[in-house]
Amino acid sequence: MTDSAQTGRPPGVHRTGGPGSTAVVVGGGLAGVTTALALADAGVRVTLLEGRPRLGGLAFSFQRGTLTVDNGQHVYLRCCTAYRWFLDRIDATALAPLQNRLDVPVLDADGRPGRRLGRLRRDALPVPLHLGRSLATYPHLSLAERAKVGRAALALQALDPDDPALDERDFAGFLAAHGQSARAVEALWDLVGVATLNAVARDASLGLAAMVFRTGLLSDPGAADIGWAHVPLGELHDRLARKALDSAGVRTELRTRVTALSAGEDGAWRVDVPGESLHADTVVLAVPQREAYDLLPPGALDRPERLLEIGTAPILNVHVVYDRTVLSRPFFAALGSPVQWVFDRTEASGLSEGQYLALSQSAAHHEIDQPVAALRERYLPELERLLPRTRDARVKDFFVTRERTATFAPTPGVGRLRPGARTKAPGLYLAGAWTATGWPATMESAVRSGVSAADAALTALGRPRNHLFAHEEAA
């Protein structure tokens, strides 16, 4: 790798947006790729450094024999406008389509015959009437529980997610105070919340939970329509992202880890990698919080140790390949079972015979380190309870993928720990789903953080920002 970010310009030129403005982005996940594209689109010469042999961060694919496997099932909602902008920017929108209308099959393993399957779907009516019929006929709650859900939803809609006091409270306390039974929490609030927050209600900040439910279910009738990649994630976040970066003139270096970061006397930054150093006007650390802590120079944040107080939460994915079709719908959510969400990944994986199901298990603290044999013994019988056709099917393959630090933990009080994009060191910025985006740790949060970091950097460089997604909001 050559010293591509070295400019040799006189000190201070970069502060007025001179033609030699350069940037180094550390980290090639969604946050880093977004930042690099946004900076390059404004005429900044960008070098993107990624330690892995691929882009995409924790939303990636790998090969297992002839299968192309996603490390985990990732979905987004229509309200994830920044991620949708990102898909459009890398020319991938058609590969990750949205539902025409929210429709979530919910299967209760313990349900009575004829009442095992319920659906959460919307009608073409204004909020909150768009979910009225679905809740009124939802078989997994009693009539009284359905009525109380509506009242709790209206109370949630009245909250301000940006109120710091809400961040200090847990979501379960709010639900209990508004008459939500344990069954209602399981069959509705945690059904949605665990998948989006990666935490059950008792472990989740009320501020983040309010943001999720207000934005996804109570803002616009179509906000919660679900989208997911119909191709391997690597096709989007690695191949097409790399193509977009190349077209934008970004120099991308994989298998390149940053060992040190320091500011020079001329105001430029020095980024050390094995064998050489790069120099740039702007540096964006788009890496996990612990890695950012290790690289931050003294004085960049008032209390950098707070980054180490941001906890992490795991996600376990169970992958099962059957010799025949056992599921006729693209996905479903489960109740009365340790199974949470099940997706059909047959076509996307390239499987030509049989069916490949992926089980996405969020907040999997108690299972993340269990051996594969124990997980097999636990989950195959559960799939038989949920999907009768699996009882006559042969399991051709069973394996798991584990992300022990998949997301930051959205615990009460986490909001005060999440830093913004700007640091106290001129020219140094932070990005990542764990930064202060207002969103939980989702692909949407990662992209928004990249936009915010680019916005702050371009403002300091005097570069145009009108090409950014919702740049006024991101600032």
Secondary structure, 3 states (H helix, E strand, C coil): CCCCCCCCCCCCHHHHCCCCCEEEEECCCHHHHHHHHHHHHCCCEEEEECCCCCCCCCCCEEEECCEEEECCCCEEECCCHHHHHHHHHCCCHHHCCECCCCEEEEEECCCCCCCCEEEEECCCCCCCHHHHHHHHCCCCCCHHHHHHHHHHHHHHHCCCCCCHHHHCCEHHHHHHHCCCCHHHHHHHHHHHHHHHHCCCHHHCEHHHHHHHHHHHHCCCCCCCCEEECCCCHHHHHHHHHHHHHHHCCCEEECCCCCCEEEECCCCCEEEEECCEEEEECEEEECCCHHHHHHHCCCCCCCCCCHHHHCCEEEEEEEEEEECCCCCCCCEEEEECCCCCEEEECHHHHCCCCCEEEEEEEECCCCCCCCCHHHHHHHHHHHHHHHCHHHHHCCEEEEEEEEEEEEEECCCCCHHHHCCCCECCCCCEEECCCCCCCCCCCCHHHHHHHHHHHHHHHHHHHCCCCCCCCCHHHHC
